[in-house]
Amino acid sequence: MKQHLTEQATLFASVIKWACYATIIGILVGCGTTIFLQTLAWTSAKVTAFPQYYLFLPLTILVCSALIRWLAPDAAGHGTEKVIEAVHKRMGKISFAVIPVKLVATVITLAGGGSAGKEGPAAQIGAGLASAFADLLRVEDIDRRKLVICGISAGFATVFGTPVAGAIFGVEVLVLGQLFYDVLFPSFMAGIVGYQVALHLGGVYPYFTAPVIPLFSGKYLFEIILLGIWCGLVALFLIETMDYGHRTFHNLRWHWSIKALLGGALLIVIARLISPTYLGLGLDTLSKGMSGGVIPAGALFWKGIATSITLGSGGSGGVVTPIFFVGTSAGNLFAQLFSPQYLAAFSAIGMVAVLAGAANTPIAASVMAIELFGTGIASYAALACTISYLICGYRSIYGSQLVGSQKSGSLAAPTGVAVADLTGVAYQPRPTSLISRIKGLKRPRPSSRP
């Protein structure tokens, strides 16, 4: 009896402790993210008032790259990648200088027309504030790590207005195939509090009307399976495009300033010769797809190229918003070919399915579909997300993500290894796999005749 009382008292104290910690993290991140989003909105409105503002992109990327290189090198790239790396390698230790530098650099990049997202900076700002709070309290490393994960979750929750999906994303994105259940409660708490704080401070989130969902039938079930496969392949394309862009600019034997100017010039070429639609956040394209409009077939390709150039040449920003753009375009294209009457529904499913594959977060992506589009889309979205997740294999938009489980019993992948370190690793079929069993069934039986 005494043992049970001690256990319950300890768990009760733990709940109270992490409820307090997570509430503070949520308030801090809600305030920080709101400042970032409102600054971005104000700056973008001022800059885009000038016609052909994107002609200054070479200077934009150059200034952004200089800020990061001179003031906070950890703020480079798309943010979330560095946060995951900090959680795994430094127990969440993040320099406070990352917060203002990441905020300013991302605002400059996006307002100037760079193709990137806003969630990476929000996650990095959230994680940085949580790390600073941990320094203030002088907590142990294990608690610091939990606080930083709460900051990541709150950052995602407040930037997209999806508190539950954002919280799950923060604990699902760290390790492929695993959830950090010991941080689930404080992550939910931080995400919900952060979202409510952002709302009270005037945060505005896009509202999507629930699309018309096709009635369940064998035909549409088959189409959703095909859509999941298609979205997984598109996610792979985006991952490879981002990786290629990073390696190409990294391998250029030029001064970093020349690389930045080159990246900006290439973005101008895309805007002038193809369309300026592929610059910036691309929220108009998302709205077009969700309202049932037709998106050009090449949109997913050009957005991937533009984002790869922006981040590879020194720009700052996230990758989830471009993933949403590419996913929406992929679902829209699929609907144009197979079910034109459900353009909006397939665009919505494509948006979350490509996210599930590229980031290896099928649960968070499925929940996000419900939070954004209603419960009617749940079954189709969950199916497409899990298929896309499997099709992507052991690849990720976040190279520092660790492998925590096998995606297939037929392929043995080393666990505890960063996804980026798996390049070139050959996966061997297991002897007990279904493939081996089928081969075994085909072997001729020894004859009993003399």
C-alpha positions as CSV (number, residue, x, y, z in Angstrom):
1,M,0.0,0.0,0.0
2,K,2.8,2.4,0.9
3,Q,4.6,1.6,-2.4
4,H,1.4,2.5,-4.3
5,L,1.0,5.8,-2.4
6,T,4.6,6.7,-3.1
7,E,4.2,5.9,-6.8
8,Q,1.1,8.0,-7.1
9,A,2.6,10.9,-5.2
10,T,5.6,10.9,-7.4
11,L,3.6,10.9,-10.6
12,F,1.3,13.6,-9.3
13,A,4.3,15.8,-8.5
14,S,5.7,15.1,-12.0
15,V,2.5,16.2,-13.6
16,I,2.4,19.4,-11.6
17,K,6.1,20.1,-12.3
18,W,5.8,19.6,-16.1
19,A,2.5,21.4,-16.3
20,C,4.2,24.5,-14.8
21,Y,7.3,24.1,-17.0
22,A,5.3,23.5,-20.2
23,T,3.0,26.5,-19.5
24,I,5.9,28.8,-19.2
25,I,7.5,27.4,-22.4
26,G,4.1,27.8,-24.1
27,I,3.8,31.5,-23.1
28,L,7.4,32.3,-24.1
29,V,7.1,30.5,-27.5
30,G,3.6,31.9,-28.1
31,C,5.0,35.4,-27.6
32,G,8.2,34.8,-29.7
33,T,6.4,33.2,-32.6
34,T,3.8,35.9,-32.7
35,I,6.5,38.6,-32.9
36,F,8.1,36.6,-35.7
37,L,4.9,36.1,-37.7
38,Q,3.7,39.7,-37.3
39,T,7.1,41.1,-38.2
40,L,7.1,38.8,-41.3
41,A,3.6,39.9,-42.3
42,W,4.3,43.6,-41.9
43,T,7.6,43.4,-43.8
44,S,6.2,41.3,-46.6
45,A,3.3,43.8,-47.1
46,K,5.8,46.7,-47.4
47,V,8.2,44.9,-49.7
48,T,5.6,43.3,-52.0
49,A,4.0,46.8,-52.6
50,F,6.9,47.4,-55.0
51,P,6.5,45.8,-58.4
52,Q,9.1,43.2,-59.2
53,Y,10.5,43.3,-55.7
54,Y,12.2,40.0,-56.3
55,L,14.9,41.7,-58.5
56,F,16.7,42.5,-55.2
57,L,17.0,38.7,-54.4
58,P,20.8,38.6,-54.9
59,L,21.3,41.3,-52.3
60,T,18.6,39.7,-50.1
61,I,20.4,36.3,-50.0
62,L,23.7,38.0,-49.5
63,V,22.6,40.0,-46.5
64,C,20.9,37.0,-44.9
65,S,24.0,34.8,-45.5
66,A,26.2,37.4,-44.0
67,L,24.1,37.8,-40.8
68,I,24.1,34.1,-40.2
69,R,27.8,33.6,-41.0
70,W,29.0,36.4,-38.8
71,L,26.5,36.4,-35.9
72,A,25.1,32.8,-35.5
73,P,26.3,30.0,-37.7
74,D,23.8,27.6,-36.1
75,A,21.0,29.6,-37.6
76,A,22.0,28.4,-41.1
77,G,19.6,26.3,-43.2
78,H,16.0,25.5,-42.4
79,G,16.1,25.6,-38.6
80,T,14.5,22.3,-37.6
81,E,17.5,20.4,-38.8
82,K,19.8,22.2,-36.4
83,V,17.3,21.8,-33.5
84,I,17.1,18.0,-34.1
85,E,20.9,17.9,-34.1
86,A,21.0,19.9,-30.8
87,V,18.6,17.5,-29.2
88,H,20.6,14.4,-30.2
89,K,24.1,15.6,-29.8
90,R,24.1,18.4,-27.2
91,M,21.1,17.5,-25.0
92,G,19.2,20.6,-26.4
93,K,21.9,23.2,-25.7
94,I,21.2,26.1,-28.1
95,S,22.9,29.5,-28.3
96,F,20.6,32.3,-27.4
97,A,22.0,34.4,-30.3
98,V,20.2,32.0,-32.7
99,I,16.8,33.5,-31.8
100,P,17.2,37.1,-33.0
101,V,19.4,36.2,-35.9
102,K,17.1,33.4,-37.2
103,L,14.1,35.8,-36.9
104,V,15.7,38.6,-38.8
105,A,17.4,36.4,-41.4
106,T,14.1,34.6,-42.2
107,V,12.1,37.7,-42.4
108,I,14.6,39.2,-44.9
109,T,14.6,36.0,-47.0
110,L,10.9,35.5,-47.2
111,A,9.9,39.2,-47.5
112,G,12.5,39.5,-50.3
113,G,11.0,36.6,-52.3
114,G,13.1,33.7,-51.2
115,S,11.4,30.3,-51.4
116,A,11.2,28.9,-47.9
117,G,8.9,28.3,-45.0
118,K,8.2,29.8,-41.6
119,E,8.0,26.8,-39.4
120,G,11.7,26.1,-39.1
121,P,12.5,29.5,-37.6
122,A,9.5,29.1,-35.3
123,A,10.8,25.7,-34.1
124,Q,14.3,27.1,-33.7
125,I,13.0,30.2,-31.8
126,G,10.9,28.0,-29.6
127,A,13.8,25.6,-28.9
128,G,16.2,28.5,-28.2
129,L,13.8,30.1,-25.7
130,A,13.3,26.8,-24.0
131,S,17.1,26.3,-23.8
132,A,17.5,29.8,-22.3
133,F,14.8,29.0,-19.8
134,A,16.7,25.7,-18.9
135,D,19.9,27.8,-18.4
136,L,18.0,30.1,-16.1
137,L,16.7,27.3,-13.9
138,R,20.0,25.3,-14.2
139,V,18.2,22.1,-14.7
140,E,19.8,18.7,-15.5
141,D,20.6,17.8,-19.0
142,I,17.7,15.3,-19.3
143,D,15.2,18.0,-18.2
144,R,16.8,20.5,-20.6
145,R,16.3,18.1,-23.5
146,K,12.6,17.7,-22.5
147,L,12.1,21.5,-22.3
148,V,13.7,22.0,-25.7
149,I,11.4,19.3,-27.2
150,C,8.5,21.2,-25.7
151,G,9.8,24.4,-27.4
152,I,9.9,22.6,-30.7
153,S,6.3,21.4,-30.3
154,A,5.1,24.8,-29.2
155,G,6.8,26.4,-32.2
156,F,5.1,24.1,-34.7
157,A,1.7,24.4,-32.9
158,T,1.8,28.2,-32.9
159,V,3.1,28.8,-36.4
160,F,0.4,26.7,-38.2
161,G,-2.4,27.0,-35.7
162,T,-2.6,23.2,-35.1
163,P,-1.9,22.7,-31.4
164,V,-2.3,18.9,-31.3
165,A,-0.6,18.1,-34.6
166,G,2.2,20.6,-33.8
167,A,2.8,18.9,-30.4
168,I,2.9,15.4,-32.0
169,F,5.2,16.7,-34.7
170,G,7.7,17.9,-32.2
171,V,8.0,14.4,-30.5
172,E,7.7,12.4,-33.8
173,V,10.2,14.2,-36.0
174,L,13.2,13.5,-33.8
175,V,13.5,9.8,-34.4
176,L,12.1,7.9,-37.4
177,G,9.5,5.4,-36.3
178,Q,9.4,6.4,-32.6
179,L,7.5,8.8,-30.3
180,F,8.9,10.3,-27.2
181,Y,6.1,9.4,-24.9
182,D,7.9,10.8,-21.8
183,V,7.6,14.2,-23.3
184,L,4.1,13.8,-24.8
185,F,2.2,15.5,-21.9
186,P,4.4,18.6,-21.6
187,S,4.5,18.9,-25.4
188,F,0.8,19.0,-25.6
189,M,0.6,21.5,-22.8
190,A,3.2,23.7,-24.3
191,G,1.6,23.5,-27.8
192,I,-1.9,24.3,-26.6
193,V,-0.8,27.2,-24.3
194,G,1.4,28.6,-27.1
195,Y,-1.4,28.5,-29.6
196,Q,-3.8,30.2,-27.2
197,V,-1.2,32.9,-26.3
198,A,-0.7,33.6,-30.0
199,L,-4.4,33.9,-30.6
200,H,-4.8,36.4,-27.8
201,L,-1.9,38.4,-29.1
202,G,-3.6,38.8,-32.5
203,G,-2.2,35.8,-34.4
204,V,-4.1,35.1,-37.6
205,Y,-4.2,31.6,-39.2
206,P,-5.4,30.5,-42.6
207,Y,-8.9,29.0,-42.6
208,F,-9.7,26.2,-45.0
209,T,-13.2,25.2,-45.8
210,A,-13.7,21.4,-45.3
211,P,-13.5,19.9,-48.9
212,V,-16.1,17.6,-50.3
213,I,-14.9,14.1,-49.6
214,P,-15.8,11.2,-51.9
215,L,-18.0,8.6,-50.5
216,F,-16.2,5.4,-49.5
217,S,-16.0,2.9,-52.3
218,G,-13.5,0.4,-53.7
219,K,-12.7,2.8,-56.5
220,Y,-11.8,5.7,-54.3
221,L,-9.9,3.4,-51.8
222,F,-7.7,2.3,-54.7
223,E,-7.2,5.9,-55.8
224,I,-6.1,6.9,-52.3
225,I,-3.6,4.0,-52.3
226,L,-2.2,5.3,-55.6
227,L,-2.2,8.9,-54.2
228,G,-0.2,7.7,-51.2
229,I,2.4,6.1,-53.5
230,W,2.5,9.1,-55.7
231,C,3.0,11.5,-52.7
232,G,5.8,9.2,-51.4
233,L,7.6,9.5,-54.7
234,V,7.1,13.3,-54.8
235,A,8.4,13.5,-51.2
236,L,11.5,11.6,-52.4
237,F,11.9,14.0,-55.3
238,L,11.8,16.9,-52.9
239,I,14.3,15.3,-50.5
240,E,16.8,14.6,-53.3
241,T,16.3,18.1,-54.8
242,M,17.1,19.7,-51.5
243,D,20.1,17.5,-50.9
244,Y,21.4,18.1,-54.4
245,G,21.0,21.9,-54.0
246,H,22.9,21.9,-50.7
247,R,25.7,19.7,-52.1
248,T,26.0,21.7,-55.3
249,F,26.4,25.1,-53.6
250,H,28.7,23.5,-50.9
251,N,31.0,22.0,-53.5
252,L,31.4,25.2,-55.5
253,R,34.9,26.6,-54.9
254,W,33.7,30.1,-54.7
255,H,33.5,32.7,-51.9
256,W,30.2,32.4,-49.9
257,S,29.1,35.9,-51.1
258,I,29.4,34.8,-54.8
259,K,27.3,31.8,-54.0
260,A,24.6,34.0,-52.4
261,L,24.6,36.3,-55.4
262,L,24.3,33.3,-57.8
263,G,21.4,31.9,-55.8
264,G,19.5,35.1,-55.9
265,A,20.2,35.5,-59.7
266,L,18.8,32.0,-60.4
267,L,15.7,32.8,-58.4
268,I,15.2,35.9,-60.6
269,V,15.5,33.7,-63.7
270,I,12.8,31.4,-62.3
271,A,10.5,34.3,-61.5
272,R,11.0,36.0,-64.9
273,L,11.0,32.9,-67.2
274,I,8.6,30.6,-65.3
275,S,6.5,32.5,-62.7
276,P,7.0,34.5,-59.5
277,T,4.4,32.2,-57.9
278,Y,7.2,29.9,-56.9
279,L,8.9,32.5,-54.7
280,G,8.0,33.3,-51.1
281,L,5.7,31.2,-49.0
282,G,3.3,30.4,-51.9
283,L,0.2,30.6,-49.7
284,D,-2.0,31.7,-52.7
285,T,-1.3,28.4,-54.4
286,L,-2.3,26.5,-51.2
287,S,-5.6,28.5,-51.1
288,K,-6.2,27.8,-54.8
289,G,-5.8,24.1,-54.4
290,M,-8.0,23.9,-51.3
291,S,-10.7,25.8,-53.1
292,G,-10.8,23.4,-56.0
293,G,-8.7,25.4,-58.5
294,V,-6.4,23.9,-61.0
295,I,-2.7,24.2,-60.3
296,P,-0.1,24.0,-63.1
297,A,1.4,20.5,-63.6
298,G,5.0,21.8,-63.2
299,A,4.3,23.6,-59.9
300,L,5.7,20.9,-57.6
301,F,8.9,20.7,-59.7
302,W,9.6,24.5,-59.8
303,K,8.8,25.0,-56.1
304,G,11.2,22.3,-55.1
305,I,14.0,23.8,-57.3
306,A,13.4,27.4,-56.0
307,T,13.5,26.2,-52.4
308,S,16.6,24.2,-53.0
309,I,18.4,27.2,-54.5
310,T,17.2,29.6,-51.7
311,L,18.4,27.4,-48.8
312,G,21.4,26.0,-50.6
313,S,22.8,29.5,-51.5
314,G,22.5,30.9,-47.9
315,G,18.9,31.9,-47.5
316,S,17.1,31.2,-44.2
317,G,13.7,29.6,-43.6
318,G,11.9,26.4,-43.1
319,V,10.9,23.6,-45.4
320,V,7.4,22.5,-44.2
321,T,5.6,25.4,-46.0
322,P,7.3,24.4,-49.3
323,I,6.4,20.8,-48.6
324,F,2.7,22.0,-48.2
325,F,3.0,23.7,-51.6
326,V,4.5,20.7,-53.3
327,G,2.1,18.3,-51.6
328,T,-0.9,20.4,-52.6
329,S,0.3,20.6,-56.2
330,A,0.9,16.8,-56.2
331,G,-2.6,16.0,-55.0
332,N,-4.1,18.5,-57.4
333,L,-2.3,17.0,-60.3
334,F,-3.4,13.5,-59.3
335,A,-7.0,14.7,-59.1
336,Q,-6.8,16.3,-62.5
337,L,-5.9,12.9,-64.0
338,F,-8.3,10.7,-62.0
339,S,-11.0,12.6,-60.1
340,P,-11.4,16.2,-61.3
341,Q,-14.5,16.6,-59.2
342,Y,-12.5,16.2,-56.0
343,L,-9.6,18.7,-56.7
344,A,-9.9,20.3,-53.2
345,A,-10.0,17.0,-51.3
346,F,-7.1,15.4,-53.1
347,S,-5.1,18.7,-52.8
348,A,-5.7,18.6,-49.0
349,I,-4.7,14.9,-48.8
350,G,-1.6,15.5,-50.9
351,M,-0.5,18.3,-48.7
352,V,-0.3,16.2,-45.5
353,A,0.8,13.0,-47.3
354,V,3.9,14.6,-48.8
355,L,4.7,16.0,-45.3
356,A,4.3,12.5,-43.8
357,G,6.8,11.1,-46.3
358,A,9.3,13.9,-46.4
359,A,9.5,14.3,-42.6
360,N,8.6,10.7,-41.5
361,T,5.7,12.0,-39.4
362,P,2.6,10.1,-40.5
363,I,0.8,10.5,-37.2
364,A,1.3,14.2,-36.9
365,A,0.4,14.7,-40.6
366,S,-2.8,12.7,-40.2
367,V,-3.9,14.7,-37.1
368,M,-3.0,17.9,-38.9
369,A,-5.4,16.9,-41.7
370,I,-8.2,16.6,-39.1
371,E,-7.4,19.9,-37.4
372,L,-7.3,21.8,-40.7
373,F,-10.0,20.1,-42.8
374,G,-12.4,18.3,-40.4
375,T,-12.9,14.7,-39.4
376,G,-14.4,13.7,-42.7
377,I,-11.0,13.5,-44.3
378,A,-9.5,11.4,-41.5
379,S,-9.6,7.9,-43.1
380,Y,-8.4,8.9,-46.5
381,A,-5.6,11.2,-45.1
382,A,-4.4,8.6,-42.6
383,L,-4.1,5.9,-45.3
384,A,-2.3,8.2,-47.8
385,C,0.1,9.5,-45.1
386,T,1.1,6.0,-43.9
387,I,1.7,4.8,-47.5
388,S,3.7,7.9,-48.3
389,Y,5.8,7.4,-45.2
390,L,6.6,3.8,-46.2
391,I,7.4,4.7,-49.8
392,C,10.0,7.2,-48.7
393,G,12.0,4.5,-47.1
394,Y,15.0,5.6,-44.9
395,R,15.2,9.1,-46.4
396,S,14.2,12.4,-44.7
397,I,14.2,16.1,-45.3
398,Y,15.9,16.2,-41.9
399,G,19.2,14.5,-42.3
400,S,19.9,14.5,-38.5
401,Q,16.8,12.5,-37.8
402,L,17.7,9.1,-36.2
403,V,16.5,5.8,-37.4
404,G,14.4,4.2,-34.6
405,S,12.6,1.3,-36.2
406,Q,12.4,-0.7,-39.5
407,K,9.9,0.4,-42.2
408,S,9.9,-3.1,-43.6
409,G,10.6,-6.5,-42.1
410,S,12.3,-7.4,-45.3
411,L,15.0,-4.7,-45.1
412,A,17.4,-4.4,-42.2
413,A,18.5,-0.8,-41.5
414,P,20.8,0.1,-38.6
415,T,19.0,1.9,-35.8
416,G,20.4,4.8,-33.8
417,V,22.1,6.2,-37.0
418,A,21.3,9.6,-38.5
419,V,19.4,9.3,-41.8
420,A,22.1,11.4,-43.5
421,D,24.7,8.7,-42.6
422,L,22.7,5.9,-44.3
423,T,23.6,7.1,-47.8
424,G,25.3,4.3,-49.6
425,V,24.3,1.7,-47.1
426,A,23.0,-1.5,-48.7
427,Y,20.0,-3.1,-47.0
428,Q,20.0,-6.8,-47.1
429,P,16.8,-8.9,-47.0
430,R,16.4,-10.8,-43.8
431,P,16.6,-14.6,-44.1
432,T,13.2,-14.8,-42.3
433,S,11.5,-12.3,-44.6
434,L,8.5,-13.0,-46.8
435,I,10.7,-12.8,-49.8
436,S,12.9,-15.6,-48.6
437,R,9.9,-17.7,-47.7
438,I,8.4,-17.3,-51.2
439,K,11.8,-18.3,-52.7
440,G,11.9,-21.3,-50.4
441,L,8.5,-22.4,-51.6
442,K,9.7,-22.4,-55.2
443,R,12.7,-24.8,-54.5
444,P,12.1,-28.2,-56.0
445,R,11.6,-30.9,-53.5
446,P,14.1,-33.8,-53.5
447,S,12.7,-36.8,-55.3
448,S,12.0,-40.0,-53.3
449,R,12.5,-42.2,-56.3
450,P,15.8,-44.1,-56.6
